[in-house]
Amino acid sequence: MRKALIVASLAAGTVLAAAGGAHAEPAADPTRYSDVTATFVDALDPAALEAKAQGKNLIMSPYGVSRTIACRGDGAAVPYYDCQQEDDLGWITLRLTDLPGLGPTWYYLP
């Protein structure tokens, strides 16, 4: 009986310790810029063919995804808009178009 109580209390302690670390992140403000580089795929990458199916955007830029891409919106409730990419001189505005079969594509146009 004593052994069962010790095992139960250890299990409960483990569950409580894990639950204490879990917390919800506050929702991102869709009117502010945020780093969304991870949600983009280089248009020249073979993975670009599957980007739309995976909910990702394409980027046609000399930097690909090697430089930070920042957009307003959250990509879910508020689609990305007003995207920019960091370049050697600061930030360049990206232009959006929808390529049939490939989905949203952002272009680097200096």
Backbone as numpy.savetxt, mean C-alpha at the origin, in Angstrom:
# Nx Ny Nz CAx CAy CAz Cx Cy Cz
-4.83 -32.13 39.28 -5.66 -30.94 39.28 -4.78 -29.69 39.28
-3.78 -29.71 40.13 -2.89 -28.56 40.23 -2.16 -28.32 38.90
-1.74 -29.39 38.26 -1.04 -29.28 36.98 -1.97 -28.69 35.91
-3.23 -29.09 35.91 -4.19 -28.57 34.95 -4.41 -27.07 35.15
-4.46 -26.61 36.40 -4.62 -25.19 36.68 -3.41 -24.38 36.21
-2.22 -24.93 36.40 -1.00 -24.24 35.96 -0.99 -24.11 34.43
-1.32 -25.21 33.74 -1.36 -25.19 32.28 -2.42 -24.20 31.79
-3.59 -24.18 32.42 -4.66 -23.27 32.02 -4.26 -21.82 32.25
-3.61 -21.54 33.38 -3.21 -20.15 33.64 -2.10 -19.70 32.70
-1.20 -20.61 32.32 -0.17 -20.27 31.34 -0.79 -19.98 29.97
-1.75 -20.80 29.59 -2.43 -20.59 28.31 -3.19 -19.27 28.31
-3.87 -18.96 29.39 -4.62 -17.70 29.48 -3.66 -16.51 29.44
-2.53 -16.62 30.11 -1.54 -15.55 30.10 -0.98 -15.31 28.71
-0.75 -16.39 27.97 -0.24 -16.27 26.61 -1.27 -15.56 25.72
-2.53 -15.94 25.84 -3.59 -15.32 25.04 -3.73 -13.85 25.39
-3.69 -13.50 26.66 -3.82 -12.10 27.07 -2.62 -11.28 26.62
-1.44 -11.86 26.66 -0.25 -11.13 26.22 -0.32 -10.85 24.72
-0.79 -11.82 23.95 -0.91 -11.62 22.50 -1.99 -10.61 22.18
-3.10 -10.65 22.90 -4.20 -9.72 22.65 -3.81 -8.30 23.03
-2.99 -8.14 24.03 -2.56 -6.81 24.45 -1.74 -6.12 23.38
-1.03 -6.86 22.55 -0.21 -6.26 21.50 -1.00 -5.90 20.27
-2.18 -6.46 20.11 -2.98 -6.18 18.93 -3.75 -4.88 19.13
-3.72 -4.03 18.13 -4.49 -2.79 18.19 -4.76 -2.32 16.77
-5.78 -1.56 16.63 -6.14 -1.06 15.30 -5.39 0.23 15.01
-4.88 0.32 13.80 -4.23 1.55 13.36 -5.32 2.56 13.02
-5.08 3.83 13.33 -6.08 4.82 12.93 -6.16 4.90 11.41
-7.34 5.16 10.91 -7.54 5.24 9.45 -6.73 6.41 8.90
-6.12 6.19 7.74 -5.35 7.24 7.10 -6.29 8.33 6.60
-5.85 9.57 6.71 -6.63 10.71 6.23 -6.51 10.75 4.71
-7.60 10.53 3.97 -7.52 10.47 2.51 -7.20 11.81 1.85
-7.18 12.91 2.62 -6.84 14.20 2.03 -5.35 14.50 2.15
-4.61 13.66 2.85 -3.17 13.87 3.03 -2.40 12.88 2.17
-1.21 13.27 1.79 -0.35 12.38 1.03 0.17 11.27 1.94
0.25 10.07 1.38 0.86 8.96 2.11 1.67 8.12 1.11
2.66 7.44 1.63 3.53 6.59 0.80 2.75 5.35 0.39
2.52 5.23 -0.92 1.75 4.10 -1.45 2.59 3.31 -2.46
3.90 3.45 -2.39 4.80 2.80 -3.34 4.53 1.30 -3.43
4.21 0.68 -2.32 4.00 -0.78 -2.29 2.76 -1.20 -3.08
1.87 -0.27 -3.38 0.65 -0.62 -4.13 0.83 -0.42 -5.63
2.05 -0.15 -6.06 2.34 0.07 -7.48 3.25 -1.02 -8.01
3.12 -1.28 -9.31 3.96 -2.24 -10.03 4.53 -1.51 -11.23
5.81 -1.70 -11.49 6.45 -1.11 -12.66 5.78 -1.68 -13.91
5.39 -0.81 -14.84 4.69 -1.25 -16.05 5.54 -2.17 -16.91
6.86 -2.13 -16.75 7.74 -2.99 -17.54 8.03 -4.32 -16.84
7.52 -4.49 -15.65 7.70 -5.72 -14.88 6.71 -6.77 -15.38
7.11 -8.03 -15.51 6.15 -9.07 -15.94 4.92 -9.16 -15.03
5.07 -8.76 -13.77 3.94 -8.78 -12.83 2.87 -7.76 -13.20
3.17 -6.85 -14.12 2.20 -5.83 -14.52 0.95 -6.45 -15.13
1.09 -7.61 -15.74 -0.07 -8.27 -16.35 -1.10 -8.70 -15.31
-0.65 -8.93 -14.08 -1.54 -9.37 -13.01 -1.87 -8.26 -12.02
-1.35 -7.06 -12.25 -1.51 -5.96 -11.29 -2.98 -5.64 -11.02
-3.78 -5.52 -12.06 -5.19 -5.17 -11.89 -5.92 -6.22 -11.04
-5.65 -7.49 -11.30 -6.29 -8.57 -10.54 -5.89 -8.54 -9.07
-4.72 -8.01 -8.79 -4.23 -7.93 -7.40 -4.55 -6.59 -6.76
-5.30 -5.73 -7.47 -5.68 -4.44 -6.92 -4.54 -3.42 -6.89
-3.57 -3.59 -7.76 -2.43 -2.68 -7.79 -2.51 -1.76 -9.00
-1.81 -0.64 -8.90 -1.71 0.33 -9.99 -0.39 0.13 -10.71
-0.34 0.57 -11.96 0.90 0.53 -12.72 1.55 1.90 -12.70
2.87 1.92 -12.79 3.62 3.17 -12.89 4.53 3.08 -14.11
4.43 4.08 -14.98 5.33 4.20 -16.12 6.23 5.39 -15.82
7.43 5.09 -15.38 8.35 6.11 -14.91 9.77 5.61 -15.10
10.73 6.52 -15.33 12.12 6.07 -15.43 12.63 5.47 -14.12
11.93 5.74 -13.03 12.34 5.22 -11.72 11.59 3.95 -11.31
10.55 3.59 -12.04 9.76 2.42 -11.65 9.22 2.61 -10.25
9.44 1.63 -9.40 9.01 1.73 -8.01 10.21 1.92 -7.07
11.34 2.33 -7.64 12.54 2.52 -6.81 12.53 3.85 -6.06
11.65 4.76 -6.44 11.50 6.04 -5.75 10.11 6.11 -5.14
9.98 6.86 -4.07 8.72 6.96 -3.34 7.60 7.52 -4.22
6.44 6.87 -4.12 5.22 7.33 -4.77 4.24 7.69 -3.65
3.75 8.92 -3.68 2.82 9.39 -2.65 1.53 9.84 -3.32
0.41 9.45 -2.72 -0.90 9.82 -3.27 -1.81 10.25 -2.14
-2.86 10.95 -2.53 -3.97 11.20 -1.61 -4.99 10.10 -1.85
-5.87 9.89 -0.90 -6.83 8.80 -0.99 -6.31 7.62 -0.19
-7.15 6.64 0.01 -6.72 5.45 0.76 -6.73 4.20 -0.10
-7.15 4.32 -1.36 -7.14 3.19 -2.27 -8.32 2.26 -2.10
-9.14 2.49 -1.09 -10.31 1.63 -0.85 -11.57 2.49 -0.92
-11.89 3.17 0.15 -13.08 4.03 0.18 -12.89 5.25 -0.72
-11.67 5.76 -0.75 -11.34 6.92 -1.59 -10.23 6.49 -2.53
-10.51 6.37 -3.83 -9.46 5.95 -4.77 -8.28 6.91 -4.74
-7.10 6.40 -5.09 -5.93 7.26 -5.12 -6.13 8.39 -6.11
-5.67 9.56 -5.74 -5.70 10.72 -6.62 -4.53 11.62 -6.28
-4.22 12.52 -7.17 -3.16 13.50 -6.96 -1.84 12.81 -6.55
-1.41 11.85 -7.36 -0.19 11.10 -7.05 1.05 11.84 -7.54
2.14 11.66 -6.80 3.42 12.26 -7.14 4.52 11.24 -6.90
5.64 11.42 -7.63 6.79 10.55 -7.42 8.02 11.42 -7.18
8.82 10.99 -6.25 10.04 11.71 -5.92 11.07 11.49 -7.03
11.70 12.59 -7.46 12.78 12.46 -8.43 13.97 13.29 -7.93
14.97 13.48 -8.76 16.19 14.16 -8.33 15.97 15.63 -7.96
14.91 16.24 -8.46 14.67 17.66 -8.22 13.53 17.92 -7.24
12.94 16.89 -6.71 11.82 17.05 -5.77 10.72 16.06 -6.10
9.52 16.58 -6.36 8.36 15.73 -6.65 7.78 16.11 -7.99
7.42 15.10 -8.76 6.81 15.31 -10.07 5.38 14.74 -10.02
4.44 15.46 -10.57 3.05 15.02 -10.59 2.89 13.89 -11.60
2.18 12.86 -11.21 1.90 11.72 -12.09 0.53 11.92 -12.71
0.38 11.49 -13.94 -0.90 11.59 -14.67 -1.53 10.20 -14.75
-2.83 10.15 -14.55 -3.55 8.88 -14.53 -4.25 8.62 -15.85
-4.18 7.38 -16.30 -4.98 6.90 -17.42 -5.35 5.46 -17.11
-6.37 4.97 -17.78 -6.78 3.58 -17.57 -6.47 2.80 -18.84
-5.53 1.89 -18.75 -5.18 1.06 -19.90 -6.11 -0.14 -19.94
-6.81 -0.35 -21.05 -7.72 -1.50 -21.14 -6.98 -2.81 -20.86
-7.54 -3.58 -19.97 -6.95 -4.87 -19.62 -5.86 -4.80 -18.58
-5.26 -3.63 -18.38 -4.19 -3.50 -17.39 -4.60 -2.68 -16.17
-5.57 -1.80 -16.33 -6.06 -1.03 -15.21 -5.42 0.33 -15.06
-5.56 0.93 -13.88 -5.05 2.27 -13.66 -3.53 2.34 -13.85
-3.11 3.30 -14.66 -1.68 3.47 -14.94 -1.32 4.93 -14.74
-0.29 5.16 -13.95 0.17 6.50 -13.65 1.44 6.76 -14.44
1.48 7.91 -15.12 2.61 8.27 -15.99 3.44 9.40 -15.37
4.73 9.25 -15.48 5.68 10.28 -15.09 5.87 11.19 -16.28
5.40 12.42 -16.20 5.54 13.37 -17.30 6.15 14.65 -16.75
7.45 14.84 -16.90 8.08 16.06 -16.37 7.65 17.30 -17.12
